[in-house]
Amino acid sequence: MTTTITKVLTTSEVAERFHELAQQEKWFEIQDEFFADDVKSIEPAHSSYMGYAEGKASVREKGQHFVSKIETLHGVSTTPPIVSGNHFAAGRIMDLTVTGFGRIKIDEIMMYEVKDGQIISEQFFY
């Protein structure tokens, strides 16, 4: 009998890989690699861009819907993450032209909660 031991990544390791992929704008790869099946995605209550989504498929659909509305990407940047316990946060600035909104600039903090090597929630502050 062979036993396979799978190493569960720490929050710092998840944050490090997250940053590597974020610098390449590989957001859907981040979802594929780290999002738990029951992940929650939380926007500010006042957001006119996106709302709440729960579950990996719903969160993916939410992201795809937003990306499909981007007409022009004028500039984006993501800061290195700051890790504390089972959370990490990163800053992100996006300058976009979005169908229905025109040119917008979003300056946000993205906060992620990690459990057993998977992201169980993402929350955005802007």
SULHU-V541380 format. One record per pair of residues at least 24 apart in sequence whose C-alpha atoms are under 10 Angstrom apart, sorted by the first residue. I is the first residue (numbers start at 1). GAP is how many residues later the second one is. D is the distance in Angstrom with one decimal. If there is no record, write none. Layout:
I,GAP,D / I,GAP,D
//
This chain:
7,109,9.7 / 7,110,8.8 / 8,107,9.5 / 8,108,6.1 / 8,109,5.2 / 8,110,8.6 / 9,25,10.0 / 9,105,9.5 / 9,106,9.4 / 9,107,7.2 / 9,108,4.6 / 9,109,8.1 / 10,75,9.6 / 10,76,8.3 / 10,104,8.3 / 10,105,8.6 / 10,106,7.6 / 10,107,5.9 / 10,108,9.2 / 11,72,7.3 / 11,73,8.4 / 11,74,7.4 / 11,75,5.7 / 11,76,6.9 / 11,77,7.4 / 11,101,9.5 / 11,102,8.3 / 11,103,6.0 / 11,104,7.9 / 11,105,8.6 / 11,106,6.7 / 11,107,8.6 / 11,108,9.0 / 12,69,8.9 / 12,70,8.8 / 12,71,6.3 / 12,72,8.6 / 12,73,8.8 / 12,74,8.5 / 12,75,8.9 / 12,76,7.9 / 12,102,9.5 / 12,105,9.7 / 13,70,9.8 / 13,104,8.5 / 14,69,9.9 / 14,74,9.0 / 14,100,8.0 / 14,103,6.7 / 14,104,7.8 / 14,105,8.3 / 15,65,8.6 / 15,66,6.3 / 15,67,8.1 / 15,68,7.3 / 15,72,8.9 / 15,73,6.6 / 15,74,8.5 / 15,75,9.2 / 15,97,8.9 / 15,99,9.2 / 15,104,9.8 / 16,64,8.3 / 16,65,7.5 / 16,66,9.8 / 16,67,9.6 / 16,72,9.9 / 18,62,9.3 / 18,63,8.5 / 18,70,10.0 / 18,72,9.9 / 19,59,8.0 / 19,60,8.0 / 19,61,6.1 / 19,62,6.8 / 19,71,8.6 / 20,60,9.1 / 22,55,8.8 / 22,56,6.9 / 22,57,9.1 / 22,58,9.3 / 22,70,9.8 / 23,53,9.6 / 23,54,7.7 / 23,55,6.8 / 23,56,8.8 / 23,57,9.1 / 24,54,10.0 / 25,51,8.9 / 25,52,9.1 / 25,53,9.1 / 27,33,9.7 / 27,36,8.8 / 28,32,7.4 / 28,35,8.2 / 28,36,8.7 / 30,89,9.5 / 31,25,7.8 / 31,26,9.8 / 31,28,8.7 / 31,29,7.5 / 31,32,9.9 / 31,87,9.7 / 31,88,8.5 / 32,24,8.7 / 32,28,9.2 / 33,84,10.0 / 33,85,8.3 / 33,86,9.3 / 34,80,8.9 / 34,83,7.3 / 34,84,4.9 / 34,85,5.5 / 34,86,8.6 / 35,24,9.3 / 35,25,9.8 / 35,79,9.1 / 35,82,9.2 / 35,83,5.6 / 35,84,4.8 / 35,85,6.4 / 35,86,8.1 / 35,87,9.3 / 36,78,9.2 / 36,79,8.8 / 36,80,9.5 / 36,81,9.1 / 36,82,5.5 / 36,83,5.8 / 36,84,5.5 / 36,85,8.4 / 37,81,9.2 / 37,82,9.4 / 37,83,8.2 / 38,81,9.4 / 38,82,6.8 / 38,83,8.6 / 39,74,9.6 / 39,79,8.9 / 39,80,6.8 / 39,81,4.4 / 39,82,5.2 / 39,83,7.7 / 40,72,9.8 / 40,73,9.8 / 40,79,9.0 / 40,80,6.4 / 40,81,4.6 / 40,82,6.3 / 40,83,8.1 / 41,71,9.4 / 41,79,8.8 / 41,80,5.9 / 41,81,4.9 / 41,82,5.9 / 41,83,8.2 / 42,68,9.9 / 42,69,9.7 / 42,79,7.7 / 42,80,6.2 / 42,81,4.6 / 42,82,6.3 / 42,83,9.1 / 43,67,9.7 / 43,79,8.7 / 43,80,6.0 / 43,81,5.2 / 43,82,7.0 / 43,83,8.6 / 44,79,8.1 / 44,80,6.5 / 44,81,6.1 / 44,82,7.1 / 45,80,9.7 / 46,80,9.3 / 47,77,9.8 / 47,78,9.5 / 47,79,8.3 / 48,53,9.3 / 49,49,9.6 / 49,51,9.7 / 49,52,8.6 / 52,71,9.4 / 54,66,9.8 / 54,67,8.9 / 55,65,9.4 / 55,66,9.9 / 56,64,9.6 / 59,63,9.8 / 66,32,8.5 / 66,33,9.5 / 67,31,8.9 / 68,30,9.0 / 68,31,8.9 / 69,27,9.9 / 69,28,8.5 / 69,29,5.4 / 69,30,5.2 / 69,31,8.1 / 69,32,9.4 / 70,26,6.7 / 70,27,6.0 / 70,28,4.5 / 70,29,6.4 / 70,30,9.7 / 70,31,9.8 / 70,32,9.5 / 70,33,9.6 / 71,25,7.5 / 71,26,5.4 / 71,27,5.5 / 71,28,6.5 / 71,31,8.9 / 71,32,9.2 / 72,24,5.7 / 72,25,5.0 / 72,26,7.2 / 72,27,9.5 / 72,30,9.7 / 72,31,8.5 / 73,24,6.6 / 73,25,8.9 / 73,30,9.5 / 74,29,9.0 / 74,30,9.8 / 74,31,9.5 / 75,30,9.3 / 76,29,9.5 / 76,30,9.5 / 76,31,9.8 / 77,30,9.8 / 78,30,9.6 / 78,31,9.5 / 78,32,9.6 / 79,30,9.5 / 81,29,9.3 / 81,30,9.2 / 81,31,9.9 / 82,29,9.4 / 83,28,9.8 / 83,29,9.5 / 84,29,9.8 / 85,28,9.1 / 85,29,9.0 / 86,26,8.4 / 86,27,5.8 / 86,28,5.3 / 86,29,6.9 / 86,30,9.4 / 86,31,9.5 / 86,33,9.6 / 87,24,7.0 / 87,25,5.5 / 87,26,4.5 / 87,27,6.0 / 87,28,9.0 / 87,32,9.1 / 87,34,9.5 / 87,35,9.7 / 88,24,5.4 / 88,25,6.7 / 88,26,8.1 / 88,34,9.7 / 89,24,8.9 / 89,33,9.4 / 89,34,9.3 / 89,35,9.6 / 90,34,9.9 / 91,33,9.7 / 91,34,9.5 / 92,32,9.8 / 92,34,9.8 / 93,33,10.0
//
